[in-house]
Structures are given as structure tokens and as C-alpha cells.
Amino acid sequence: MSSTLRAVAFDLDGTLVDSSNAVLDAVAAGVRDVTGRHGKALDVSRDVILGALGQPAGDYYRSILPAGLVHLAAEVQEAATALEVAAMQDGRDHLFPRVRETLDALRSRGFRLACISNAQLPYFRAALDHQGLAERFDHSECQEELPRGAKRPFKSTMLRRALVALEVDAADVVMVAVPMAHAEEVVALYAPLVREDALLCDINSLKADVCVALAESRGEALGTHPMFGPTVRSLRRQKVVLCDVKPGPMSAWWQAELGRMGAEVIRCSPEHHDAMMSIVQVLTHFGIIAMGRALRATGYPLASSLPYTSPIYRLELAMVGRLFSQKPELYFEIMRGNPQGEAVRATFLREAQALCDALADDDGDAFVQAFLEVRDYFADEAERSMELSDQIIETTMARP
């Protein structure tokens, strides 16, 4: 089956514009300023602000205020919006890497582009204009620009309006790419809207719950998890996990398309996927974050250890630094949301404590036994790991 994609619709914040810190600061400051003018200034936590993101603006500001202060929502919205616009104009909001280049490449290939958002009108237009995005979209609309009486959910209404404006039929493939906390909600939103011969899929890092929502699709549905980040330049040898929900011709086309681009496709059930992610993601990320925290807790500046680094220590530092260069909210959701996450973390802590006990008790036999058990567990993989790490170290050391 050949691709018939003709248009792409984007959300704004979190998709094109990396605005999380500026938005959090603006909303917190808006709440504090307005409530301060009406009595006692209120500090709203980042968790509350983050947890409410994605709602229409009016609902959003009402949801972050205590019941006794909901009547201030409109005033807080006005204050926060002004601060968000100022942050955008001051450069505190910025585009994710290669956004303009990606949009230009899509346009050069004949795709028509739309941007829709629940953001407030002043911020939405300021963001598009300031970041040089306005001229790249054939259609753009935010919730406040919808005609009076528009039906909820507003994102669905805006998407339908965008398809009409772009003069395309309902999409052949709908890919849901939103923060993990909102994945099921958004999938449930679009499941009844896709065509019966279309494909609904997602890129969530957990699969069991979102695949239940995908099963409500009018058309085909396929859980998708790309096991790589947005900085990769090619799909060659990158792994993509696919979980069948409602398979059919479009699902087969999508798998073939991934293979054509060089990806290695892995098929499994949603439950098996989440079990494997408790190891590949939860255990690994938890260990790396714990190492980063321990490094900081030593009190030694990181730079002080660099002159003494062995190649393998430098490689381990790179893995730690790579994780901490990314968004903490993503790692929180990955580790919090996995149904086996708590058990895996408990296992990590138990094994770490056993090693501490062996060392504290000067029990060399226990330490050696623990070491050899892991060697047996790795079996032939230990040798392959040595070869691979040697290759990586040689490549790293060859750099100027």
C-alpha cells in the first residue's frame, strides 16, 4: 500500500515550542500576583500546574485554583498570558531542535500544514510570529478563535476544521504523540473520529492502558513505541515495538514502511512490552538517576574528577549526563506509570543493600558469590558487552 498522506497537523506547546519552564513560571507568577492583590499570595506547585496542562484555557485556570478562588480564574489567565507573551518575546521559550527545518522539508514535499492549540490567543499568535512559524502553516487556530458555540472537545473540533481548511479528507493515519499523562485521554478523544479504513496509533512509552483506549478506534489500531529519541538522524537499526490492537492493511503498511526506512520491528503484547520496559527503562533510568544524585551528594564538583577519568568512567558519565539533559517529567511518568516499576525499584534497593552489607561485614565470599552470579546470568553476553564497549571506547578516544 502506498502512502497517501497529504497534510500534517501539529500542536504548539510541547510539540513545536519547548515552553514548559516559561509557562510554569508565568502561571505560577500570575496566580501569585493576582491572589496577592486580593489578599494573600498563593503559591501553586509545579505538579499542579503540569497536571492540568492540555485543557482549554478557561478550564485550565479554574482547575489549578482552590475552590474558594475559582472566581479569580479569568484574572489569573489574563496575568499569566501577558507573562507568557513576554517570556516568548524575551526568548525564554524556544523551538525544539530542527522544527523549522522539518516544517520546511514537509512543505517542500507538498504537505499542507496546520497548527492547532488550546493556548490563549495572544500567546498563540505571539509564539507563531516570534518563532517564524506563522508563514509556514497553511492554517492555524487556537481554542479562543473557535466560533461561539463550538462543540467540545475543542481539539477535535479544531482538527476537523483544520482538515476542511487544508482541503483533505480525514487522515489515513492518526498518530497520537502527547505527554504520557494525557495519552489515554487523547486516544479516547480521537478513537471515534477516525475513518473505518484508517489507522490510529500512538508512541507512548507504556502500552497496556493506552491499547485499551486504542481498541475503541472505529478503524484499525496499533500500539507503537519507538525505542529512540528525536535526535537520531536515521531509523537504520533503530528498534520500534508494535503491539497489535485492531490489525489490518494499514497496520501492515505501517510495519512495512518502518522496515523500508531501516527500523528493526519487534512485535509483542502490550503486557509483555510493559514488563520489558520495567527493565529497559525503569530499572536503567532509576540506576542512572541514583548515580547522578550520588555524584552530586559527594560534594566534589564534577569537573574535579574529569582529569582522572578512565575511558569507561567517561562513557558512564556520558550516559548519566545524557539523561539529565532531558525532561524530568518524562522520566517521572515512565517510572511512576509502569505497573511493575515499584517491584523493580524494590529489587534494585534490596540488591544494593546486600552489596553494602557484604562490604560492611568484610565478607569477601559473599561479594564474590554475588559477582559470579551476575556473570553467570550474563553468560555469553558478557563477552559481547566487552567487545562492544571496547569499540565504543576506541571510537571515543579517537575523537580530537
N, C-alpha and C positions, 0 to 999 in steps of 0.2 A: 504494500500500500504506500503510495507516495504522499508526502506532506502537503496539506492544503492550508497551512497556517498563513493568515494574511494580516493579522493585527495582534498587537500586544498591549494589554492594559496594566499599568503599574500603580501601586500605592505610592505614597510620598515618603512619610517618615518611617524609618527602619528598613526601607527598600531602596530608595534613591538617596535620601538625605540621612546622614548619621547625626541625628538631632537629640539623642537620648539625654545626654548630660545637660545641654542647654534647655531642653523642655522641662526636665526635672527641676532645674534651678529656677526657671521662670515661674512654674506653677507653685513651687514652694514659696517663692518670694511674693507672688500675687496673693496667696492665701494669708501669709503673714502680714502683708501691708494692709489688706482690706479688713481683716479681723482686728488688727491693731487700731484702725481708725474707729472701729465700732466697740471698742472695749479692750479686751486682752488679746494680744497677738497669739495666733495658733501656729504651731509647727506641725506640718504633716510629713510623715515619714516617706522615704523613697519607696518603700514596699507598697504603701497605699497608693502612691501616685502611679507606680509601674503597674500595679494590679488592675487599675481602672483604664489604662491606655487602650485605645482602639474603639471606644464607644463614641457615638455622636457627641459633639462638644457640650451641649446642654446637659445631657445625661452624665457625661464625664465629671463635670464640675459639681453637680449635685451629689454624685456618689462619693467624692473624696471629702465632703464636709460632714461634720456631725449633724444629727437630725435638727438640733436647735439652731444651726447656722445655714441651713439649706436656702433660706431666703436671700443669702448673700451670693448665691452661685453666679448670677449674671454679672455682678460687680467684680467678683474674683476672675471670671472669664475675661472680662474686658481688660483688667490689670495684667493678667498673665499673658494675654495675647500681645499687648503692647511690649511686654518684656521679651517675648519670643521673637517678635519682629526686630527688635533692637539687637537681640543676640545674632539673628541671621545677618543683619546689616554690618555687625561688628566682626563677622567671620567666626563666631563661636560654633555655628552649625557648619558642617561641610559635607560634601558628597562622599559616598563610598568610592573606593578606587575604581577608575575606568568607567564610571557611569556615563559621562558624555561620549566617550569613545564607543561604548556599547550601543547607546541610542543612535549615534551617527551610523554605525555599522548596520543596524537594523533598518534604518531609513534608506541606506544605500542599496539594500537588497529588496526594497519595495514594500516593507512592512509599514502599516499605518499604526500610529502610537497614540495612546491615551493615558492620562494621569487622573486618578480619582482619589479622594481623600475625605476623611471625617474631620480634617483640620478646620480651624476657623478661617474665614475668608481673608482677612488682612494678612495672616501668616502664610496661607497657602499661596496667594499671589506674590507676596514678597519673596518666598522661597523660590518659586519658579523663575521670577525675574532676576533675582540676585545671583542665582546659580547658573544663569544662562540656559535654563531648561525650557522656558515658555515657547521659544520658536522651534523647539524640537518635537513638540507634541501637536498632533492634528486636532486633538480635543482634550480639554482639561476642565474639571469640575470638582468643587467641594460641596459638602453637605449643605452649607448655607446658601449655595446658589441654586438648589433644587426649587422647583416651583412650589408654591404653597399647597399643602395637602398631599405632598409626595408620600408614598407608602413606605413604611418600614419593612424590612431593614434597609436603611438608606444605601448601604454599599451595593446591595443587589440592584436597587433602583438605578444608582449611578452607573453600574456596569451595563445594565440593559440600555440605558441612554447612550453610553459610550459606543456600544455596538451599532446602534442606529446611526449615530453621528459618523462613525467610521465606515458605514455602509457595508457591514459584514453581517453574516448570519451568526447565530450562537456558535461559540467556539467548538472546534473539533476536539481540542484537549484543554481542560481546565486544570492548571497546576496550582495548588494552594501552598504558598510559601509565606508563612506568618510566624510570629513568636510562638514557641511551644505551648504556652499557657492558653492561647486562643485557637489552636489548630482544630480541635474537635468542633468548637462553636462555628468556625468559618466553614469547615467542610459541611456541617449540617445546614448551613445557610445556603450553600450552592448546590447541594445534592439534588434537590427537587427541580433545579433550574436547567441542568444540563440536558442536551438532546439525548434521545434514546440510543442513538448510534455514536455518541461521543464518549470520551474518556475523562473521568475525574480521578486525579491522583494528588499526592502530597509529597513533601520532602521532610516530614517530621522525623526527629531522632528516636521517637518511640512509636510503636506500631499497633499494639493491641487495641487500645481505646479508639484511636483515630480510624482504624479499619472498621470498627463497628459503625462509626458515623459514615464512612465511605460506602458501606453496604446499602445505604438508603439512596444512593445515586439512581436516577432514572435510567442512566446508561451504564457503561462499563465502569469499573473502579479498580484501582491498583495502588497499593501502598508502595511508595518509593523512598529509599534512603540513600542519597549519595554519600559515600564514606570519605569525603574530602571537602575542603573549604573553598571559598571563592577565589583564592589566589592562584590556583593551579592554571596553567596555560594550555593544557591539553587533557582530554579524557583518556589518553592512552594508558592502559594498565591500571586505571583508577577503578575501584570497586563500587558497584551500585547494587543495593539489595532491593529485590522486588518481592512483594507479598500479594499473592492473588486474592482478590475480593470478589469481583464480578468480571472474570476474564472474557475476552472476545477478540475480534480482529484488530481493534485499535490498541489493545494491550500488546498483542503480538507485534504490531508495527512499532510501538514504543520500545520494546525489547530489542528488536532488530535495529532500530535507529541508534540505540545506545551501543550495540555491538559494532555497528558501522563506524562510529566515532572512536572506537578503540577501548571502550569500557569493558571491564570484566563483570558480568552479571551473575549475581547469586540469588537463588530463589529459595524461600523458606516460609514457614508460617509466621504470622505476627507474634505469636507467643515465643517461638524459638528465637526470632530476631531480638526481642526484648531481653531474653535470657543471655544471649551472646553480648548484647550491649551492656549488660551489668558487668561483664568482664572487660570488654574492649574500651568502654567509655567510663563507667562509674569507677571501677577499681583503678584504672590507669589515671584518670583525672584526679581522683582523690589522693592517690600517692604523690602525684606531681605537685598538687596544691599544698599537701602537707610538707613536702620537701621545701617548697618556696617559703612557707611560713617558718619552717625550722631555720632556714638560711637567714632570714630576717631576724629571727629571735636570738641568733648567736651574738648579735651586736656588731659584728665585723662588716664594714662596707663591702659590697660585692666586688668592687674594683680591687680591693686589697688581696683577694685570692687569685685574680686573673694571672699575675706573673708566675704563679706556681702551678697553673693548670696542666694536667696531663691531657692528651687528646680526648680520652674517653670522658673525663670530667667536663671538658669544654663542650662536648657533644651533649652530655646530660644537661648542662646549663642552658644550652640552646633549646632543648625540649621544654625546660621549665619556663624560660623567657618567652618562648613562642606562645605557650598557653596564657601567660599573664598579659600578653599584648592584646588579648581578645576580650570579649564582653563577659563580665562575671555573671550576668543574668542568665546567659545561655547555659553555663556550666551548672548553675544552681538548679535550673529546670531539668537538665539531663539527670543530675544525681538525685534530686528530690522526687522526680516523677517515675523513675524506674521501679517497678513493683518488687524487684529483688535487690534494690540498692541498699536498703538498711542491713540485710543479711550479709551482703558482700563487704560493706564497711565494717561490720562487727568482726568478720573473719580477718580483715586486714589488721584491725586493732589487736585481736587475740594473738595473731602470729607475731606482730611487732613486740607485744609484751613478752611472749615466750622467748624471743631472742634477747630482749633486755634482761630477762631473768637468768638465762644461761650465762650471759656475760657478767652480771652482778654476782652470780654464785661461783664464778670462775670454773664453770662446768664445760670444759673443752669437749668432752664426749657428746654432750647434748648439742652443742653448737655444730660439731662435725656431722652428727647424725642428721640434724635439720638441713644442713648444706647438701649432704649426699641425697636426701630425699627429693630435694628440688632438682638436683642433677638427673636423677632417675626419671623424674616427671618430664623434664625437657627431652630426654633421650637424644635422638639424632638431631633435634632442633638446636641443641647447644652448639654443635659444631657449625651448623649453618649460620647461627647467630654470630659466632666468632668470625666467620668469613665475611658476612655482610657488614658487621661493624668495622672490620679491618678495611674493607673497601671504602666505606664512608669516611673513615679517619684519613685514609690516604688522599681521598679527593679533597677533604677539608684542608689538610696540611699542604696540599699543592697550590692552594689559593694564595695570591700575593698578600 
